[in-house]
Amino acid sequence: MATLGQKLARGVRSFSFEFFPPRDDATEAVLWEAIRRLEPLAPTFVSVTYGAGGSTRDRTTRVTAAIAEQTTLTPVAHLTCVGASRAELRQVVGAYAAAGVPAVMALRGDPPGGPGMPWQPHPEGLDHAEDLVRLVRELGSFEVGVAAFPDGHPESPDLDHDARVLRAKADAGAAFAITQFFFDPSAYFALVDRLSALGCDLPVIPGIMPVTSIRQITRFAELSGAPMPDAVRERLEAVAGDAAAVRAVGVELATELSARLLDGGAPGLHFYTLNRSTSTLEVFDQLGVLTR
């Protein structure tokens, strides 16, 4: 079976969905409902985010394994450097291998104290995502993906530095990248151009988050450092008092952004579903032939 990198190299568009691990049995039921509703779309892959340590990490590995074993979907597992020694990271990678997971998203992760706090590596752990890429590649035949930031990583001094970091992750063995969500397509294309100028042709899949709540997306944007253009903010605030209208505008914005990205040559789309399927399904329906 062709890997994602091989498919992208052949010009096959990738369409994928991201979920986060449920907190309890009730939210796990919601997650599985979303998975089953999106499964008929036959996405290239789905991914499950990773929490550092404790029950969140355990649920990530368990849900990812269940997707591999109980559905027709191809799971991509997340892994971060946060709060883990090299030995613990190897153990998690081994669990993914045993479950038949073919690919891993290797991420440094947010600082243990939360976004905006200084990064503190585990005393026996890894300091950079590129180090984690190498570790995963050493442990098996996993295909490795990494994160990219169209608006720049919050800790990068400038966008050129950010592109060099992404190039370093590609040199370490990454086969593809998925971006943080963003609102301005020109930021994505500028990132691809900066990477190309460095002699790197790593496929960069744009991440799309359909807006379902103004409060939620504003909080996410603040944490990630993704600026919200005035035009986007104005369209959302115009319907701020109507939750259904906010979601409808969110679908429109995501559809418009997705169409511009695909028309401009993006190799696919990665949807941050927030464990819900309705908005993502509506974006797919509105894109129509663009997703065929």
C-alpha positions as CSV (number, residue, x, y, z in Angstrom):
1,M,0.0,0.0,0.0
2,A,1.3,3.4,-1.0
3,T,2.3,5.7,1.8
4,L,0.9,9.2,2.2
5,G,4.2,10.7,0.9
6,Q,4.1,8.5,-2.1
7,K,0.5,9.4,-2.9
8,L,1.2,13.1,-2.5
9,A,4.3,12.7,-4.8
10,R,1.9,11.3,-7.5
11,G,-0.3,14.3,-7.2
12,V,-3.1,12.5,-5.2
13,R,-5.0,15.0,-3.0
14,S,-5.1,14.1,0.7
15,F,-8.3,14.8,2.7
16,S,-8.0,14.0,6.4
17,F,-9.7,14.6,9.8
18,E,-8.3,15.3,13.3
19,F,-9.9,14.2,16.5
20,F,-8.9,14.8,20.2
21,P,-9.0,12.0,22.8
22,P,-12.2,12.0,24.8
23,R,-12.2,12.9,28.5
24,D,-14.8,10.3,29.6
25,D,-17.2,7.7,28.3
26,A,-19.8,10.3,27.2
27,T,-17.4,12.3,25.1
28,E,-16.0,9.1,23.7
29,A,-19.5,8.2,22.4
30,V,-19.6,11.6,20.7
31,L,-16.2,10.9,19.1
32,W,-17.2,7.6,17.7
33,E,-20.4,9.1,16.3
34,A,-18.2,11.6,14.4
35,I,-15.8,8.9,13.3
36,R,-18.6,6.8,11.9
37,R,-20.3,9.7,10.1
38,L,-17.0,10.7,8.5
39,E,-15.8,7.2,7.6
40,P,-17.9,7.0,4.4
41,L,-16.0,9.9,3.0
42,A,-13.0,7.6,2.8
43,P,-10.4,10.1,4.0
44,T,-6.7,9.5,3.3
45,F,-6.2,9.3,7.1
46,V,-7.4,10.5,10.4
47,S,-5.3,11.6,13.4
48,V,-5.8,11.7,17.2
49,T,-4.1,14.4,19.2
50,Y,-1.9,13.6,22.1
51,G,-1.9,14.8,25.7
52,A,1.3,14.6,27.7
53,G,1.1,11.9,30.4
54,G,-1.7,10.4,32.4
55,S,-5.2,9.4,31.2
56,T,-5.2,11.7,28.1
57,R,-2.1,9.9,26.7
58,D,-3.6,6.5,27.5
59,R,-6.9,7.5,25.7
60,T,-4.9,8.7,22.7
61,T,-3.1,5.4,22.3
62,R,-6.3,3.4,23.0
63,V,-8.5,5.3,20.6
64,T,-5.9,5.3,17.8
65,A,-5.4,1.6,18.2
66,A,-9.2,1.1,18.1
67,I,-9.5,3.1,14.9
68,A,-6.8,0.9,13.3
69,E,-8.5,-2.3,14.4
70,Q,-12.3,-1.5,14.2
71,T,-12.7,0.8,11.2
72,T,-11.6,1.1,7.6
73,L,-9.8,4.3,8.4
74,T,-6.0,4.8,8.4
75,P,-4.9,6.4,11.7
76,V,-2.0,8.7,12.2
77,A,-0.9,8.8,15.8
78,H,0.3,12.0,17.5
79,L,3.3,12.0,19.8
80,T,5.0,14.9,21.6
81,C,8.2,15.4,23.6
82,V,6.3,16.9,26.5
83,G,7.0,15.3,29.9
84,A,8.4,12.1,28.6
85,S,11.8,10.4,28.6
86,R,13.3,8.8,25.6
87,A,12.4,5.4,27.1
88,E,8.8,6.4,27.6
89,L,8.6,7.7,24.0
90,R,10.0,4.4,22.7
91,Q,7.4,2.6,24.7
92,V,4.5,4.6,23.1
93,V,5.9,4.2,19.7
94,G,6.1,0.4,20.3
95,A,2.4,0.4,21.3
96,Y,1.5,2.2,18.1
97,A,3.5,-0.3,16.1
98,A,1.8,-3.2,17.8
99,A,-1.6,-1.7,16.9
100,G,-0.7,-1.5,13.2
101,V,-0.5,2.3,13.1
102,P,1.5,3.2,10.0
103,A,2.4,6.9,10.6
104,V,3.2,9.2,13.5
105,M,2.9,13.0,13.8
106,A,6.0,14.0,15.7
107,L,5.5,17.2,17.6
108,R,7.5,19.0,20.2
109,G,4.3,20.1,21.9
110,D,3.3,23.1,24.0
111,P,5.4,24.0,27.1
112,P,4.4,22.0,30.2
113,G,3.2,25.2,31.8
114,G,1.0,26.1,28.8
115,P,1.3,28.3,25.7
116,G,3.4,31.3,26.4
117,M,5.5,29.7,29.1
118,P,9.2,28.8,28.6
119,W,9.8,25.4,27.1
120,Q,11.3,22.9,29.5
121,P,12.4,19.5,28.1
122,H,12.2,16.4,30.2
123,P,15.6,15.8,31.8
124,E,15.9,12.5,29.9
125,G,13.8,13.5,27.0
126,L,14.0,15.4,23.7
127,D,14.3,19.1,23.1
128,H,13.1,19.5,19.5
129,A,10.6,18.0,17.1
130,E,13.4,17.0,14.7
131,D,14.9,14.9,17.5
132,L,11.6,13.1,17.8
133,V,11.4,12.6,14.1
134,R,14.7,10.8,14.2
135,L,13.7,8.7,17.1
136,V,10.5,7.5,15.5
137,R,12.3,6.8,12.2
138,E,14.9,4.7,14.1
139,L,12.2,2.5,15.7
140,G,10.5,1.2,12.7
141,S,9.0,1.8,9.3
142,F,6.7,4.6,10.4
143,E,6.0,7.5,8.0
144,V,6.5,10.7,10.0
145,G,4.5,13.9,9.8
146,V,5.3,17.2,11.4
147,A,3.7,20.6,12.2
148,A,4.0,23.7,10.1
149,F,2.9,27.3,11.0
150,P,1.8,29.6,8.2
151,D,1.6,32.5,10.6
152,G,4.9,31.5,12.3
153,H,5.4,29.5,15.5
154,P,4.9,31.7,18.6
155,E,8.5,31.1,19.6
156,S,10.1,31.8,16.2
157,P,11.8,35.2,15.9
158,D,10.7,35.5,12.2
159,L,9.0,33.6,9.4
160,D,12.3,32.8,7.7
161,H,13.6,31.1,10.8
162,D,10.3,29.1,11.0
163,A,10.8,27.8,7.5
164,R,14.4,26.7,8.4
165,V,13.0,24.8,11.3
166,L,10.6,23.0,9.0
167,R,13.4,22.3,6.6
168,A,15.4,20.7,9.5
169,K,12.4,18.5,10.3
170,A,12.3,17.4,6.7
171,D,16.0,16.7,6.7
172,A,15.5,14.5,9.8
173,G,13.1,12.3,7.9
174,A,9.7,13.9,7.9
175,A,7.6,12.9,4.9
176,F,4.9,15.5,5.1
177,A,3.7,18.5,7.2
178,I,0.3,19.6,8.5
179,T,-0.3,23.3,9.3
180,Q,-1.8,24.9,12.3
181,F,-5.2,26.3,11.4
182,F,-5.1,29.8,9.8
183,F,-7.4,32.2,8.1
184,D,-5.4,33.8,5.3
185,P,-4.5,31.6,2.3
186,S,-1.6,34.0,1.3
187,A,0.1,33.0,4.6
188,Y,0.1,29.3,3.5
189,F,1.4,30.0,0.0
190,A,4.1,32.3,1.4
191,L,5.2,29.4,3.7
192,V,5.4,27.0,0.8
193,D,7.4,29.5,-1.2
194,R,9.9,30.1,1.7
195,L,10.4,26.3,2.1
196,S,10.9,25.9,-1.7
197,A,13.5,28.7,-1.6
198,L,15.4,26.5,0.9
199,G,15.4,23.7,-1.6
200,C,12.8,21.7,0.3
201,D,9.8,20.1,-1.4
202,L,8.2,18.7,1.7
203,P,4.4,18.4,1.1
204,V,2.6,20.8,3.3
205,I,-1.1,20.1,4.0
206,P,-3.1,23.0,5.2
207,G,-5.1,22.6,8.4
208,I,-8.7,23.9,8.3
209,M,-10.9,24.6,11.4
210,P,-14.6,25.4,10.6
211,V,-15.7,28.0,13.1
212,T,-18.6,26.8,15.3
213,S,-18.2,29.3,18.2
214,I,-16.8,32.9,18.1
215,R,-15.6,32.6,21.7
216,Q,-13.9,29.3,21.0
217,I,-12.1,30.3,17.8
218,T,-11.0,33.6,19.4
219,R,-9.4,31.6,22.2
220,F,-7.8,29.1,19.9
221,A,-6.4,32.0,17.8
222,E,-4.9,33.7,20.8
223,L,-3.3,30.5,22.0
224,S,-1.9,29.6,18.6
225,G,-0.9,33.1,17.5
226,A,-3.0,32.8,14.3
227,P,-4.2,36.3,13.5
228,M,-7.9,36.6,12.6
229,P,-8.3,39.0,9.6
230,D,-10.7,41.9,10.1
231,A,-12.9,40.6,7.2
232,V,-13.3,37.2,8.9
233,R,-14.0,38.8,12.3
234,E,-16.6,41.2,10.9
235,R,-18.5,38.4,9.2
236,L,-18.6,36.4,12.4
237,E,-19.5,39.3,14.6
238,A,-22.4,40.3,12.3
239,V,-24.2,37.1,13.4
240,A,-22.8,36.8,16.9
241,G,-26.2,36.6,18.5
242,D,-27.3,33.6,16.5
243,A,-25.4,30.3,17.2
244,A,-26.8,28.6,14.1
245,A,-25.8,31.6,11.9
246,V,-22.3,31.6,13.4
247,R,-21.9,28.0,12.4
248,A,-23.2,28.6,8.9
249,V,-20.8,31.5,8.4
250,G,-18.0,29.3,9.8
251,V,-18.8,26.7,7.1
252,E,-18.8,29.4,4.4
253,L,-15.5,30.7,5.5
254,A,-13.9,27.2,5.7
255,T,-15.3,26.4,2.2
256,E,-14.0,29.6,0.7
257,L,-10.5,29.1,2.3
258,S,-10.4,25.4,1.2
259,A,-11.4,26.2,-2.4
260,R,-8.7,28.9,-2.7
261,L,-6.1,26.6,-1.3
262,L,-6.9,23.7,-3.6
263,D,-7.1,26.1,-6.6
264,G,-3.7,27.3,-5.7
265,G,-2.2,23.9,-5.6
266,A,-2.4,22.7,-2.0
267,P,-1.9,18.9,-1.8
268,G,-5.1,18.5,0.2
269,L,-6.9,19.6,3.4
270,H,-6.7,18.5,7.0
271,F,-9.9,19.3,9.0
272,Y,-9.8,20.0,12.8
273,T,-13.2,18.5,13.6
274,L,-13.3,19.2,17.4
275,N,-14.9,15.7,17.5
276,R,-17.9,16.9,15.6
277,S,-18.8,16.0,12.0
278,T,-21.6,18.3,10.9
279,S,-19.6,21.3,9.8
280,T,-16.9,19.3,8.1
281,L,-19.5,17.3,6.2
282,E,-21.1,20.6,5.1
283,V,-17.8,21.9,3.9
284,F,-17.2,18.8,1.9
285,D,-20.7,19.1,0.3
286,Q,-20.1,22.7,-0.6
287,L,-16.7,22.0,-2.1
288,G,-18.4,19.5,-4.4
289,V,-16.1,18.4,-7.3
290,L,-13.1,19.9,-5.7
291,T,-12.9,16.9,-3.4
292,R,-13.4,14.3,-6.0
